[in-house]
Amino acid sequence: MNSYKLSDLTEPVKKELDLFSKEFKNSMKSKVGLVELVTRYILYQKGKKIRPILVLLSAKIAGGVSDRTYRGAILVELLHTATLVHDDVVDNAEKRRGFPSINAIWKNKVAVLMGDYLLARGLMVAVDGSDFDFLKTMTDTVKRMSEGELLQTSKTRRLNIDEPTYYKIISDKTASLLSTCCEVGARSAGSDTEKIDAMRNYGEYLGIAFQIRDDILDYVGNSSVIGKPLGGDIKEKKITLPLIYALKQSSKEEAKGIIKTIRSHPGPKQVDEIIEFVKSKKGIEYAEEMSELYSQKAKECLNIFPDSEVKESLARLVDFVVKRKN
Amino acid sequence: MNSYKLSDLTEPVKKELDLFSKEFKNSMKSKVGLVELVTRYILYQKGKKIRPILVLLSAKIAGGVSDRTYRGAILVELLHTATLVHDDVVDNAEKRRGFPSINAIWKNKVAVLMGDYLLARGLMVAVDGSDFDFLKTMTDTVKRMSEGELLQTSKTRRLNIDEPTYYKIISDKTASLLSTCCEVGARSAGSDTEKIDAMRNYGEYLGIAFQIRDDILDYVGNSSVIGKPLGGDIKEKKITLPLIYALKQSSKEEAKGIIKTIRSHPGPKQVDEIIEFVKSKKGIEYAEEMSELYSQKAKECLNIFPDSEVKESLARLVDFVVKRKN
């Protein structure tokens, strides 16, 4: 199914991506030894770089890569890294990308401060380049990401999430940054409003499809590939699309029973039962349909651009995201 | 000794401070219930507002309070609040201003995210007002504050701090924000470079005097007024100016013994012994002298301004900070 490798999709911006990696490394230099040590550890892990790739491809389709494009790519990757470091504190995560998390090695103290440091460094790249349009969209994105997570946290406590709330949460916490990547890329190419809007929407739909896929994988993924056991969201009382749909298909009484089980710190057997319940109510199929729908919407945003290798990559990137297995 | 009340010192900007408080409250509004709840809890606690006071007084002495001044004051207070919320996670603190900390009530998750949210909101105030000069100084300040804390953390682990490193740490983690408050205030008044520089330096020296005083209070404060027991820094292996001086006055062997005790998770009796050691070596007197020296330097920065009620307040604010008992 997952017939694309990420490296195939990045072919049109291969050189640019190499240059980005070098500049990204430089942007993380610090005179404080501990900061250097932690950033080197982060760099060593090598993420998928989906966000800088989006910036570069969006710039290329919208007019061409410029100096501003590189600053935009560094900015989004620094911010993304900052949020990952904070997320691991937030989730008390022991691992990230198969490596022990920053908080696991250096404790929460260093992780919180490093996140703040990376966030500030990211914004400084835009300040130093006088990219004030980037700052506007990025500060709004940081606000939306934290607000989205906080909305999920409070809804999680009450276990009452409906479909519109779910979309609001994933739009804020996930899609906002991907959307910003594409917007920043298009802006950096000196593009017109129509193209900037098209790329912003592409990123938004891609982000929603991405997060729905992420939430599906918690039910059907291969736990050894994902690197964590299935049903983690259930244990954390996170109500995502497959479960929301399954609950809506159930009688009031049945739904009440499921919610009660989730509330009661369910063990592995009960988690499996809930996964089976969601499958039997076709919650996975429904979520897959929705993910597919948003993928289509993302691809449609590309219609205004003439055919090209870059356009092909952006379209295939949507499939890569939605068909990925981890 | 502490003959000034803060409310006396703020008389020249009383009206402006009231207006600030209203606008600050508005700036914290959110549609997410949990965010509203936490911000209301923060507002209820009412901090001393030293940072916005500095912005307002600095604007007034340098030319006059403008719309930009209020945005600057809101920006620094949001950022300060963000760092306090993160600091409590960093320090695992249970209390803040006599109230349970955010992390104690809502757990680290909410505290980390709320800090990010407040940071973004602060920067958005500057973005929305097109105060790009504020953004430049503020992002640099956030970087310095986190880097300063990280430098202290790494030095704490090795217990090897000399006087220059101590000044570097407190300049980054504390003085940078106070300095920025005064700079932002002067800038918002449309002031010239000489006055902006004078106020930036005033804030820097004030901040250093402030932090030295803070570190002294950990040795000689009234624990019921401070709201925490004495010697907390020793327990956390934080080597501050009184101890640095005392160690320098000791034989190599004596110093080694003290360091060994600090490293060995000292109990209350041993902490008391270390406090006595510092006092006997005149570490407190030395730190007080240095705090006084930086107070004088701060006051000298005001010399370029003609005498006024505002100037008097800024000078007395230095004494307030350096003679405070909590």
Interface residues (C-beta under 8 A of the other chain):
Chain A: S30 V32 G33 L34 V35 T83 H86 V89 V90 D91 N92 N108 K109 V110 V112 L113 M114 G115 D116 Y117 L119 A120 R121 L123 M124 V127 S130 F132 L135 K136 T139 D140 V142 K143 M145 S146 E147 E149 L150 L151 T153 S154
Chain B: S30 V32 G33 L34 V35 T83 H86 V89 V90 D91 N92 N108 K109 V110 V112 L113 M114 G115 D116 Y117 L119 A120 R121 L123 M124 V127 S130 F132 L135 K136 T139 D140 V142 K143 M145 S146 E147 E149 L150 L151 T153 S154
